[in-house]
């Protein structure tokens, strides 16, 4: 990870971001409601994100009843990438039938606070707001069929059952997040 960012075992910075439902979403409210929150940085325009969308929707369906929710955040610069604008996010979520909230980090402050370098990067946060896992969703960025180790699912399962999470972090293969100038 970069020089900034949240370390495993420390508190994740709270955020307040607009969602495609035109509501303001706060991490603290999610933590009040759910036993675990998975924050995944995605965007509308990345072959890596594309290859993971169905898997992310499946993770959301699989764990929602157990007190987990996924939250997608787009931190791409909409001036440079108009296809990642807030309006396009709404369209993207409809077309791709996202089953989890999709939020817009237009200033990139949240992405910076988390220390995101590539998309998709997943962060698993426990009820107290402490970061428990950071990294890849699984070991197969391009093809779901080749998946051997579902890192995020294993981490969620461990967290919800009170077991140790291992590994606590993995390398992310994905699209570089370019910072606004």
NUKELUM-538252 format. One line per field, with one value per atom (N, C-alpha, C): y, x, z; residue in one letter. Coordinates in nm, 3 decimals. Last residue first. Layout:
N
c2	c(Y / ...)
c1	c(X / ...)
c3	c(Z / ...)
resn	c(A / ...)
END
This chain:
181
c2	c(1.610 / 1.702 / 1.824 / 1.310 / 1.439 / 1.528 / 0.996 / 1.105 / 1.231 / 0.694 / 0.815 / 0.926 / 0.372 / 0.489 / 0.613 / 0.110 / 0.213 / 0.324 / -0.189 / -0.062 / 0.038 / -0.478 / -0.402 / -0.277 / -0.686 / -0.667 / -0.592 / -0.654 / -0.628 / -0.613 / -0.885 / -0.794 / -0.776 / -0.898 / -0.962 / -0.850 / -0.953 / -0.864 / -0.943 / -1.155 / -1.028 / -0.926 / -1.488 / -1.375 / -1.249 / -1.498 / -1.525 / -1.556 / -1.405 / -1.386 / -1.411 / -1.618 / -1.532 / -1.524 / -1.610 / -1.676 / -1.575 / -1.517 / -1.487 / -1.556 / -1.539 / -1.652 / -1.633 / -1.307 / -1.331 / -1.447 / -1.346 / -1.234 / -1.261 / -1.574 / -1.576 / -1.467 / -1.474 / -1.594 / -1.599 / -1.264 / -1.235 / -1.352 / -1.410 / -1.310 / -1.278 / -1.565 / -1.631 / -1.535 / -1.356 / -1.445 / -1.518 / -1.251 / -1.169 / -1.255 / -1.482 / -1.409 / -1.334 / -1.761 / -1.645 / -1.563 / -1.921 / -1.871 / -1.747 / -1.987 / -2.092 / -2.046 / -1.919 / -1.884 / -2.005 / -1.956 / -1.995 / -1.971 / -1.848 / -1.995 / -2.043 / -1.577 / -1.638 / -1.790 / -1.417 / -1.522 / -1.589 / -1.199 / -1.197 / -1.300 / -1.233 / -1.104 / -1.110 / -1.453 / -1.464 / -1.337 / -1.468 / -1.485 / -1.493 / -1.199 / -1.339 / -1.347 / -0.935 / -1.006 / -1.156 / -0.808 / -0.863 / -0.929 / -0.590 / -0.652 / -0.696 / -0.627 / -0.536 / -0.612 / -0.670 / -0.730 / -0.621 / -0.509 / -0.648 / -0.717 / -0.199 / -0.268 / -0.405 / -0.119 / -0.155 / -0.236 / -0.067 / 0.027 / 0.001 / -0.252 / -0.139 / -0.036 / -0.447 / -0.367 / -0.242 / -0.436 / -0.500 / -0.398 / -0.434 / -0.356 / -0.424 / -0.492 / -0.553 / -0.489 / -0.373 / -0.348 / -0.410 / -0.430 / -0.457 / -0.431 / -0.272 / -0.308 / -0.321 / -0.323 / -0.314 / -0.355 / -0.050 / -0.094 / -0.228 / 0.069 / 0.002 / -0.034 / 0.218 / 0.240 / 0.181 / 0.368 / 0.289 / 0.321 / 0.461 / 0.424 / 0.339 / 0.569 / 0.423 / 0.377 / 0.837 / 0.793 / 0.642 / 0.829 / 0.863 / 0.816 / 0.772 / 0.679 / 0.703 / 1.007 / 0.877 / 0.774 / 1.205 / 1.209 / 1.074 / 1.237 / 1.131 / 1.129 / 1.390 / 1.461 / 1.367 / 1.207 / 1.302 / 1.374 / 0.926 / 0.998 / 1.099 / 0.787 / 0.869 / 0.950 / 0.447 / 0.584 / 0.655 / 0.212 / 0.259 / 0.408 / -0.073 / 0.072 / 0.107 / -0.369 / -0.305 / -0.155 / -0.493 / -0.523 / -0.469 / -0.375 / -0.383 / -0.405 / -0.408 / -0.461 / -0.481 / -0.287 / -0.401 / -0.465 / -0.079 / -0.176 / -0.303 / 0.054 / -0.001 / -0.111 / 0.125 / 0.041 / -0.023 / 0.290 / 0.170 / 0.073 / 0.502 / 0.423 / 0.286 / 0.601 / 0.558 / 0.464 / 0.670 / 0.567 / 0.511 / 0.881 / 0.754 / 0.639 / 1.074 / 1.032 / 0.898 / 1.092 / 1.048 / 0.999 / 0.964 / 1.069 / 1.009 / 0.806 / 0.770 / 0.878 / 0.911 / 0.788 / 0.741 / 1.117 / 1.151 / 1.027 / 1.139 / 1.020 / 1.046 / 1.391 / 1.320 / 1.201 / 1.449 / 1.549 / 1.480 / 1.238 / 1.248 / 1.353 / 1.031 / 1.172 / 1.187 / 0.768 / 0.813 / 0.959 / 0.647 / 0.765 / 0.814 / 0.478 / 0.521 / 0.649 / 0.207 / 0.349 / 0.376 / -0.018 / 0.018 / 0.168 / -0.223 / -0.086 / -0.055 / -0.504 / -0.453 / -0.309 / -0.622 / -0.552 / -0.506 / -0.881 / -0.818 / -0.736 / -1.052 / -0.927 / -0.856 / -1.270 / -1.295 / -1.166 / -1.189 / -1.243 / -1.266 / -1.123 / -1.019 / -1.067 / -1.317 / -1.280 / -1.180 / -1.369 / -1.479 / -1.440 / -1.120 / -1.209 / -1.317 / -1.026 / -0.951 / -1.043 / -1.220 / -1.205 / -1.132 / -1.164 / -1.295 / -1.290 / -0.915 / -0.929 / -1.061 / -0.989 / -0.897 / -0.908 / -1.147 / -1.208 / -1.119 / -0.959 / -1.069 / -1.137 / -0.784 / -0.740 / -0.853 / -0.859 / -0.890 / -0.859 / -0.771 / -0.915 / -0.955 / -0.493 / -0.568 / -0.716 / -0.438 / -0.423 / -0.504 / -0.488 / -0.564 / -0.558 / -0.305 / -0.446 / -0.532 / -0.022 / -0.096 / -0.242 / 0.196 / 0.174 / 0.109 / 0.268 / 0.222 / 0.168 / 0.126 / 0.237 / 0.180 / 0.064 / 0.020 / 0.145 / -0.045 / 0.067 / 0.015 / -0.168 / -0.204 / -0.085 / -0.259 / -0.143 / -0.181 / -0.448 / -0.460 / -0.338 / -0.474 / -0.395 / -0.416 / -0.655 / -0.636 / -0.560 / -0.627 / -0.687 / -0.670 / -0.319 / -0.445 / -0.496 / -0.076 / -0.167 / -0.307 / 0.070 / 0.052 / -0.061 / 0.075 / -0.001 / -0.023 / 0.246 / 0.106 / 0.021 / 0.480 / 0.424 / 0.278 / 0.522 / 0.497 / 0.438 / 0.582 / 0.453 / 0.421 / 0.723 / 0.737 / 0.599 / 0.868 / 0.744 / 0.769 / 1.046 / 1.057 / 0.933 / 0.957 / 0.971 / 0.991 / 0.893 / 1.034 / 1.055 / 0.646 / 0.657 / 0.801 / 0.656 / 0.667 / 0.672 / 0.864 / 0.736 / 0.757 / 1.079 / 1.062 / 0.926 / 1.015 / 1.026 / 1.012 / 1.024 / 1.076 / 1.103 / 0.808 / 0.886 / 0.924 / 0.756 / 0.761 / 0.836 / 0.565 / 0.697 / 0.691 / 0.274 / 0.329 / 0.467 / 0.196 / 0.245 / 0.305 / -0.095 / 0.042 / 0.086 / -0.343 / -0.332 / -0.191 / -0.236 / -0.342 / -0.332 / 0.118 / -0.008 / -0.109 / 0.334 / 0.275 / 0.141 / 0.590 / 0.478 / 0.420 / 0.667 / 0.701 / 0.579 / 0.524 / 0.576 / 0.617 / 0.237 / 0.363 / 0.409 / -0.120 / 0.000 / 0.125)
c1	c(-0.494 / -0.379 / -0.417 / -0.616 / -0.642 / -0.522 / -0.456 / -0.498 / -0.521 / -0.571 / -0.493 / -0.547 / -0.539 / -0.623 / -0.535 / -0.487 / -0.427 / -0.529 / -0.668 / -0.645 / -0.590 / -0.496 / -0.611 / -0.571 / -0.420 / -0.397 / -0.518 / -0.293 / -0.405 / -0.355 / -0.188 / -0.151 / -0.272 / -0.349 / -0.302 / -0.269 / -0.377 / -0.365 / -0.311 / -0.418 / -0.483 / -0.470 / -0.494 / -0.404 / -0.484 / -0.679 / -0.548 / -0.564 / -0.830 / -0.830 / -0.689 / -0.955 / -0.848 / -0.857 / -1.314 / -1.186 / -1.081 / -1.573 / -1.480 / -1.345 / -1.739 / -1.740 / -1.640 / -1.698 / -1.832 / -1.836 / -1.425 / -1.466 / -1.602 / -1.440 / -1.360 / -1.408 / -1.603 / -1.642 / -1.571 / -1.438 / -1.572 / -1.618 / -1.214 / -1.198 / -1.333 / -1.328 / -1.264 / -1.252 / -1.407 / -1.508 / -1.452 / -1.152 / -1.250 / -1.357 / -1.019 / -0.967 / -1.074 / -1.071 / -1.161 / -1.125 / -0.851 / -0.862 / -0.951 / -0.909 / -0.871 / -0.892 / -1.056 / -1.047 / -1.010 / -1.105 / -0.971 / -0.952 / -1.356 / -1.340 / -1.208 / -1.322 / -1.384 / -1.363 / -1.042 / -1.140 / -1.192 / -0.882 / -0.942 / -1.053 / -0.792 / -0.844 / -0.920 / -0.795 / -0.813 / -0.875 / -0.798 / -0.669 / -0.681 / -1.013 / -0.970 / -0.842 / -0.999 / -1.124 / -1.097 / -0.699 / -0.775 / -0.904 / -0.706 / -0.640 / -0.736 / -0.730 / -0.716 / -0.652 / -0.905 / -0.847 / -0.838 / -0.977 / -0.935 / -0.872 / -1.007 / -0.974 / -0.916 / -1.276 / -1.134 / -1.112 / -1.529 / -1.467 / -1.319 / -1.657 / -1.599 / -1.535 / -1.727 / -1.832 / -1.779 / -1.457 / -1.543 / -1.639 / -1.407 / -1.409 / -1.502 / -1.207 / -1.307 / -1.295 / -1.165 / -1.133 / -1.243 / -1.036 / -1.138 / -1.082 / -0.996 / -0.932 / -1.043 / -1.009 / -1.082 / -0.995 / -0.786 / -0.925 / -0.936 / -0.511 / -0.568 / -0.714 / -0.468 / -0.380 / -0.440 / -0.593 / -0.620 / -0.518 / -0.601 / -0.474 / -0.490 / -0.810 / -0.799 / -0.664 / -0.764 / -0.766 / -0.752 / -0.798 / -0.667 / -0.657 / -1.068 / -0.971 / -0.832 / -1.163 / -1.187 / -1.087 / -1.085 / -1.037 / -1.051 / -1.178 / -1.078 / -1.024 / -1.394 / -1.272 / -1.152 / -1.597 / -1.557 / -1.427 / -1.690 / -1.585 / -1.524 / -2.004 / -1.913 / -1.820 / -2.122 / -2.102 / -1.996 / -2.363 / -2.251 / -2.237 / -2.486 / -2.475 / -2.350 / -2.570 / -2.508 / -2.497 / -2.631 / -2.718 / -2.657 / -2.646 / -2.571 / -2.668 / -2.710 / -2.795 / -2.717 / -2.592 / -2.520 / -2.594 / -2.776 / -2.745 / -2.682 / -2.768 / -2.893 / -2.863 / -2.499 / -2.557 / -2.687 / -2.477 / -2.394 / -2.457 / -2.646 / -2.677 / -2.605 / -2.502 / -2.642 / -2.683 / -2.261 / -2.262 / -2.404 / -2.335 / -2.299 / -2.295 / -2.369 / -2.484 / -2.457 / -2.102 / -2.210 / -2.332 / -1.863 / -1.936 / -2.049 / -1.708 / -1.716 / -1.787 / -1.688 / -1.768 / -1.780 / -1.505 / -1.648 / -1.737 / -1.224 / -1.298 / -1.447 / -1.150 / -1.061 / -1.133 / -1.363 / -1.322 / -1.237 / -1.382 / -1.484 / -1.449 / -1.151 / -1.168 / -1.262 / -1.278 / -1.213 / -1.245 / -1.386 / -1.303 / -1.232 / -1.663 / -1.594 / -1.518 / -1.732 / -1.698 / -1.620 / -1.974 / -1.884 / -1.858 / -2.007 / -2.029 / -1.926 / -2.173 / -2.069 / -2.107 / -2.251 / -2.286 / -2.162 / -2.362 / -2.254 / -2.312 / -2.535 / -2.496 / -2.379 / -2.621 / -2.538 / -2.486 / -2.749 / -2.833 / -2.755 / -2.524 / -2.615 / -2.699 / -2.362 / -2.337 / -2.436 / -2.451 / -2.410 / -2.408 / -2.492 / -2.607 / -2.574 / -2.222 / -2.327 / -2.447 / -2.105 / -2.059 / -2.165 / -2.239 / -2.258 / -2.216 / -2.141 / -2.285 / -2.314 / -1.874 / -1.908 / -2.057 / -1.898 / -1.848 / -1.882 / -1.982 / -2.072 / -2.029 / -1.749 / -1.883 / -1.976 / -1.496 / -1.532 / -1.678 / -1.464 / -1.454 / -1.496 / -1.490 / -1.589 / -1.585 / -1.249 / -1.374 / -1.482 / -1.080 / -1.065 / -1.194 / -1.154 / -1.176 / -1.164 / -1.336 / -1.213 / -1.241 / -1.547 / -1.471 / -1.337 / -1.670 / -1.757 / -1.677 / -1.502 / -1.539 / -1.622 / -1.428 / -1.455 / -1.481 / -1.334 / -1.318 / -1.326 / -1.537 / -1.457 / -1.455 / -1.577 / -1.571 / -1.483 / -1.783 / -1.678 / -1.684 / -1.851 / -1.872 / -1.753 / -2.030 / -1.909 / -1.944 / -2.270 / -2.161 / -2.027 / -2.459 / -2.403 / -2.291 / -2.539 / -2.639 / -2.587 / -2.325 / -2.433 / -2.526 / -2.183 / -2.127 / -2.232 / -2.339 / -2.326 / -2.278 / -2.290 / -2.427 / -2.425 / -2.016 / -2.061 / -2.202 / -2.013 / -1.959 / -2.012 / -2.298 / -2.192 / -2.143 / -2.438 / -2.402 / -2.284 / -2.714 / -2.577 / -2.549 / -2.896 / -2.886 / -2.739 / -2.916 / -2.928 / -2.938 / -2.840 / -2.981 / -3.012 / -2.575 / -2.656 / -2.806 / -2.464 / -2.485 / -2.572 / -2.213 / -2.341 / -2.346 / -2.055 / -2.051 / -2.189 / -1.855 / -1.988 / -1.989 / -1.662 / -1.686 / -1.831 / -1.401 / -1.543 / -1.557 / -1.105 / -1.168 / -1.316 / -1.068 / -1.086 / -1.150 / -0.831 / -0.964 / -0.964 / -0.616 / -0.645 / -0.783 / -0.581 / -0.583 / -0.607 / -0.394 / -0.475 / -0.465 / -0.394 / -0.324 / -0.420 / -0.486 / -0.521 / -0.451 / -0.280 / -0.374 / -0.388 / 0.032 / -0.083 / -0.173 / 0.204 / 0.255 / 0.141 / 0.027 / 0.100 / 0.145 / 0.084 / 0.000 / 0.088)
c3	c(-1.010 / -1.001 / -0.919 / -0.865 / -0.929 / -0.910 / -0.921 / -0.832 / -0.912 / -1.052 / -1.076 / -0.989 / -0.964 / -0.935 / -0.954 / -1.198 / -1.112 / -1.088 / -1.190 / -1.259 / -1.158 / -1.048 / -1.094 / -1.169 / -0.791 / -0.934 / -0.985 / -0.466 / -0.556 / -0.700 / -0.217 / -0.326 / -0.418 / 0.102 / -0.022 / -0.122 / 0.456 / 0.340 / 0.221 / 0.626 / 0.660 / 0.548 / 0.496 / 0.524 / 0.555 / 0.792 / 0.733 / 0.586 / 1.088 / 0.943 / 0.892 / 1.343 / 1.291 / 1.140 / 1.414 / 1.392 / 1.345 / 1.437 / 1.546 / 1.532 / 1.229 / 1.321 / 1.435 / 1.084 / 1.137 / 1.237 / 1.014 / 1.099 / 1.164 / 0.846 / 0.970 / 1.066 / 0.638 / 0.713 / 0.848 / 0.547 / 0.600 / 0.688 / 0.457 / 0.563 / 0.628 / 0.253 / 0.368 / 0.486 / 0.081 / 0.140 / 0.263 / 0.015 / 0.085 / 0.152 / -0.109 / 0.008 / 0.086 / -0.238 / -0.226 / -0.100 / -0.439 / -0.301 / -0.296 / -0.708 / -0.612 / -0.468 / -1.017 / -0.877 / -0.790 / -1.279 / -1.233 / -1.083 / -1.323 / -1.331 / -1.273 / -1.322 / -1.205 / -1.204 / -1.440 / -1.470 / -1.345 / -1.344 / -1.477 / -1.500 / -1.078 / -1.124 / -1.257 / -0.853 / -0.998 / -1.058 / -0.578 / -0.647 / -0.799 / -0.460 / -0.465 / -0.548 / -0.389 / -0.362 / -0.365 / -0.232 / -0.344 / -0.298 / 0.054 / -0.062 / -0.170 / 0.403 / 0.291 / 0.174 / 0.709 / 0.588 / 0.481 / 0.924 / 0.950 / 0.830 / 1.076 / 0.952 / 0.983 / 1.291 / 1.277 / 1.150 / 1.369 / 1.276 / 1.255 / 1.518 / 1.592 / 1.499 / 1.333 / 1.395 / 1.466 / 1.085 / 1.185 / 1.247 / 0.738 / 0.861 / 0.960 / 0.466 / 0.553 / 0.691 / 0.145 / 0.285 / 0.369 / -0.181 / -0.079 / 0.060 / -0.489 / -0.362 / -0.258 / -0.841 / -0.714 / -0.594 / -0.833 / -0.825 / -0.895 / -0.629 / -0.746 / -0.721 / -0.403 / -0.518 / -0.645 / -0.108 / -0.229 / -0.338 / 0.157 / 0.096 / -0.029 / 0.295 / 0.296 / 0.239 / 0.238 / 0.377 / 0.391 / -0.039 / 0.017 / 0.162 / -0.057 / -0.117 / -0.058 / 0.061 / 0.126 / 0.074 / -0.120 / 0.019 / 0.088 / -0.375 / -0.354 / -0.210 / -0.427 / -0.388 / -0.375 / -0.482 / -0.587 / -0.555 / -0.431 / -0.359 / -0.456 / -0.424 / -0.503 / -0.415 / -0.390 / -0.343 / -0.426 / -0.390 / -0.473 / -0.446 / -0.207 / -0.228 / -0.310 / -0.400 / -0.284 / -0.312 / -0.630 / -0.516 / -0.387 / -0.964 / -0.839 / -0.723 / -1.244 / -1.136 / -1.005 / -1.453 / -1.398 / -1.279 / -1.499 / -1.605 / -1.549 / -1.249 / -1.303 / -1.404 / -1.231 / -1.126 / -1.173 / -1.461 / -1.448 / -1.347 / -1.388 / -1.507 / -1.498 / -1.171 / -1.154 / -1.267 / -1.293 / -1.189 / -1.169 / -1.454 / -1.519 / -1.417 / -1.254 / -1.336 / -1.404 / -1.161 / -1.071 / -1.150 / -1.405 / -1.334 / -1.250 / -1.561 / -1.419 / -1.338 / -1.809 / -1.799 / -1.653 / -1.780 / -1.774 / -1.761 / -1.645 / -1.692 / -1.682 / -1.567 / -1.658 / -1.722 / -1.406 / -1.506 / -1.613 / -1.231 / -1.336 / -1.442 / -1.104 / -1.137 / -1.256 / -0.898 / -1.022 / -1.051 / -0.683 / -0.656 / -0.782 / -0.577 / -0.698 / -0.667 / -0.369 / -0.375 / -0.503 / -0.239 / -0.348 / -0.346 / 0.031 / -0.012 / -0.120 / 0.168 / 0.081 / 0.046 / 0.492 / 0.369 / 0.298 / 0.711 / 0.635 / 0.522 / 0.844 / 0.908 / 0.841 / 0.711 / 0.828 / 0.893 / 0.485 / 0.593 / 0.722 / 0.325 / 0.374 / 0.493 / 0.207 / 0.347 / 0.407 / -0.059 / 0.029 / 0.177 / -0.174 / -0.152 / -0.049 / -0.175 / -0.107 / -0.075 / -0.338 / -0.199 / -0.117 / -0.579 / -0.515 / -0.368 / -0.639 / -0.614 / -0.542 / -0.680 / -0.570 / -0.535 / -0.907 / -0.783 / -0.662 / -1.092 / -1.057 / -0.927 / -1.093 / -1.051 / -1.010 / -1.189 / -1.050 / -1.012 / -1.443 / -1.423 / -1.281 / -1.400 / -1.478 / -1.447 / -1.272 / -1.198 / -1.268 / -1.492 / -1.366 / -1.284 / -1.681 / -1.713 / -1.587 / -1.597 / -1.571 / -1.601 / -1.523 / -1.645 / -1.614 / -1.297 / -1.407 / -1.524 / -1.009 / -1.096 / -1.211 / -0.659 / -0.795 / -0.880 / -0.354 / -0.445 / -0.588 / -0.104 / -0.222 / -0.317 / 0.222 / 0.134 / 0.016 / 0.412 / 0.311 / 0.222 / 0.750 / 0.629 / 0.537 / 1.000 / 0.921 / 0.794 / 1.123 / 1.200 / 1.130 / 1.080 / 1.032 / 1.122 / 1.198 / 1.140 / 1.112 / 1.274 / 1.372 / 1.328 / 1.037 / 1.149 / 1.260 / 0.886 / 0.844 / 0.962 / 1.027 / 1.024 / 0.981 / 0.975 / 1.113 / 1.119 / 0.701 / 0.747 / 0.887 / 0.556 / 0.655 / 0.693 / 0.268 / 0.336 / 0.430 / 0.162 / 0.211 / 0.295 / -0.140 / 0.006 / 0.041 / -0.406 / -0.368 / -0.216 / -0.471 / -0.429 / -0.385 / -0.508 / -0.630 / -0.599 / -0.231 / -0.299 / -0.422 / -0.102 / -0.170 / -0.240 / 0.218 / 0.072 / 0.011 / 0.472 / 0.444 / 0.295 / 0.685 / 0.563 / 0.553 / 0.926 / 0.891 / 0.758 / 0.881 / 0.892 / 0.849 / 1.079 / 0.945 / 0.961 / 1.330 / 1.293 / 1.153 / 1.281 / 1.325 / 1.273 / 1.179 / 1.324 / 1.374 / 0.902 / 0.961 / 1.112 / 0.839 / 0.866 / 0.928 / 0.581 / 0.709 / 0.723 / 0.429 / 0.430 / 0.569 / 0.269 / 0.353 / 0.357 / 0.110 / 0.237 / 0.329 / -0.026 / -0.032 / 0.106 / 0.000 / 0.000 / 0.000)
resn	c(X / X / X / X / X / X / X / X / X / X / X / X / X / X / X / X / X / X / X / X / X / X / X / X / X / X / X / X / X / X / X / X / X / X / X / X / X / X / X / X / X / X / X / X / X / X / X / X / X / X / X / X / X / X / X / X / X / X / X / X / X / X / X / X / X / X / X / X / X / X / X / X / X / X / X / X / X / X / X / X / X / X / X / X / X / X / X / X / X / X / X / X / X / X / X / X / X / X / X / X / X / X / X / X / X / X / X / X / X / X / X / X / X / X / X / X / X / X / X / X / X / X / X / X / X / X / X / X / X / X / X / X / X / X / X / X / X / X / X / X / X / X / X / X / X / X / X / X / X / X / X / X / X / X / X / X / X / X / X / X / X / X / X / X / X / X / X / X / X / X / X / X / X / X / X / X / X / X / X / X / X / X / X / X / X / X / X / X / X / X / X / X / X / X / X / X / X / X / X / X / X / X / X / X / X / X / X / X / X / X / X / X / X / X / X / X / X / X / X / X / X / X / X / X / X / X / X / X / X / X / X / X / X / X / X / X / X / X / X / X / X / X / X / X / X / X / X / X / X / X / X / X / X / X / X / X / X / X / X / X / X / X / X / X / X / X / X / X / X / X / X / X / X / X / X / X / X / X / X / X / X / X / X / X / X / X / X / X / X / X / X / X / X / X / X / X / X / X / X / X / X / X / X / X / X / X / X / X / X / X / X / X / X / X / X / X / X / X / X / X / X / X / X / X / X / X / X / X / X / X / X / X / X / X / X / X / X / X / X / X / X / X / X / X / X / X / X / X / X / X / X / X / X / X / X / X / X / X / X / X / X / X / X / X / X / X / X / X / X / X / X / X / X / X / X / X / X / X / X / X / X / X / X / X / X / X / X / X / X / X / X / X / X / X / X / X / X / X / X / X / X / X / X / X / X / X / X / X / X / X / X / X / X / X / X / X / X / X / X / X / X / X / X / X / X / X / X / X / X / X / X / X / X / X / X / X / X / X / X / X / X / X / X / X / X / X / X / X / X / X / X / X / X / X / X / X / X / X / X / X / X / X / X / X / X / X / X / X / X / X / X / X / X / X / X / X / X / X / X / X / X / X / X / X / X / X / X / X / X / X / X / X / X / X / X / X / X / X / X / X / X / X / X / X / X / X / X / X / X / X / X / X / X / X / X / X / X / X / X / X / X / X / X / X / X / X / X / X / X / X / X / X / X / X / X / X / X / X / X / X / X / X / X)
END
